[in-house]
Structures are given as C-alpha cells and as structure tokens.
Amino acid sequence: MENGGRAVAFKVRQRNTPAFPGVTANAQAMTHSFSIDQLDPYLVPPKDHRHRLFHGRGKTLPGWEGLTLDRFPPVLMATLFDDYDAATLEALEQRLRAALPELDCDTLVFQHRHRRPALTRVITGAVPEPHWAHEAGLRYRLDFERGQNLGFFADMAPGRSWLRERAADKKVLNLFSFTCAFSLAALAGGAESVVNIDLSAPALALGRENQVANGFADARVHYLPHNIFRSWKKLHSLGRYDLIVVDPPSAQRGSFMVEKDYPKVLERLSKLLAPEAELLVCLNAPWLGRDWIEAQVEERLPGAVLEAVLPGAPGFDEAAEPALKALHYRYRRPAVE
C-alpha cells in the first residue's frame, strides 16, 4: 500500500449472486471460440514502463476484442467492453489471480464497461488510497471511484513526451484538459505557463492535486471549468500560445460531437496561436480516419503544416489504423495579402 494509505472500499458481489442483474439469460450465455491460454504471453512483467499489458481493442487477438489489461502496481485492472459469459469470466478471473505475484501486484479489479453505468468490482486485495500511475518521473492520481475513467490515459504517453520535450519557456494551452496530464508534462518540461480548460470541475481539481503532488505548486497554471465554446475571449485574454494541445472527447452529449464541433475548434485557433507555434491535434474516434482530421486542419487552419504523426504507446497494438491519432503540426501565421 503506497504511503501507508487506506484502501478504497468497493462492494464486491457474492459468488452465488448474478454478476449482472438485469442482463438477459441469452446475453449471459454468450459463447466464444477462444482460450484463456492465449493471454499468457501478455501476463509477464513488461521490460519497459508500459501500463497496458493487453489491448484487445486493437483486434490483434480474435475473441478478446472486448478486454484490456492494465497494470498499476499493486493493482491489475481488467476492463471488459463485452458481456462475456459466466464461464469465461470465471476462467479469466482464475488466470489473472494466478498472474498477480509475477506482475508484482496483489489486487485485481474488474471494470465492466459494457454496463450502464460502468460497474467496478475489486475481486481480491484492496486498492491503495491514494494510488498513482507513474510515468517518466511524474505521478498521476488514479481515481477508481470516478466511473469508467481512472483520470489517466496511458495511450497518450507519446503525446505527453512530445509536449515535455518542447515546453521550455513556452505558453501552453491545454484544450479539453480533463485531469490535466498534459499540463503536468508541460510543467516538467519547463513551461512558462499553462492554461487548462474543461467542463468538469472535479477533473480539474484532480489536475491541481497532481500539480502540487509533483512539486509544481507555485507554477503559473490556470484551471478553467468552462465550456470552451463560450470561453474564446477568456482564453485570448490569457495570451497568445506557443503550444496548443487539442484532445477532445469523440462524443459528449450536450457539449461536444466530434464531426460537428471539431471543425469549429480548429477555426478559432488562429486567434489564440502565437505567430509561430506548434500544435498537437488529437482524435480518438475509431469511425474517423486520419485523413478526416488532416482534411479538417488543412481547411480550417491555414498556416498549419503537418510535421509528424506520433507513434502509439507501448502495449497499444493495433491490427489496423489506430483509434487514437495524435498529429504534430507546426504553425506560421499566413502573411496578410
């Protein structure tokens, strides 16, 4: 248990009660033609600092597309996006329990993302409180009671590294900041200032906690719990930005729908960017290809030139084009004719 902290208490279902009340018998009886043994190569200690051990969402292992496995010692977390049958869940639980010691873990958590709302269960052990994800010398608070998101996205590790490498003495704007992981990376890279904006005040509060926990309590950071589309003047008043990160949700009812709203964001950026600047433009929408976001930037943000496409994070193997696209653009304000 980290820092001698207390354990988060979860209500764990008894084994003689249905795991998913309300789910139809037909759904619970769903069968799959795959084996638990297929997961064995992924249940070994990683040789690098990856958190994602297995990324079934990448469709590299047929039958297991609805499973991801993440390691945040001492916690191993299995996230289930499909409604696996009871026999499969039992076999999966037994195999993951057996893997805990080798993975330097003692706690197993299942999150059933296919449920509405998502259901999180501690299978064995106890989640330390507070608990942190560690990356490149920084720590990010994890919140297992938040719901379907822990407050930290391991797949954006290359983006955080990209920002940290070029943040020195820069003014940074973090749009759709959520828990402000990009902000922390920018501060670690020596940013002059950071502005974070997101609708979720609790997410921003977690970002502020991360800032203090990593020794940046006195840094120049703004946390704006506002709707971006009503805050352009406020963002402009805080300065022209040398670096802008755009990482919106793909769909958030009532606030953001990617195909309708992303173009509107891009159209506004020229008024916020310094004459010469850089951007990280991110898109996490499996139904939209990289060509879609490239076309939107070309049309909506004159002066932006694509420099590179960031690689995927370790562990996030994909059989086809990845759902998450992170594009590095260099911006130079067009000359007025």
Summary of the structure (lengths in Angstrom):
residues: 337
radius of gyration: 21.1
end to end distance: 63.0
largest distance: 74.7
contacts: 1025
relative contact order: 0.11
helix: 29%
strand: 28%
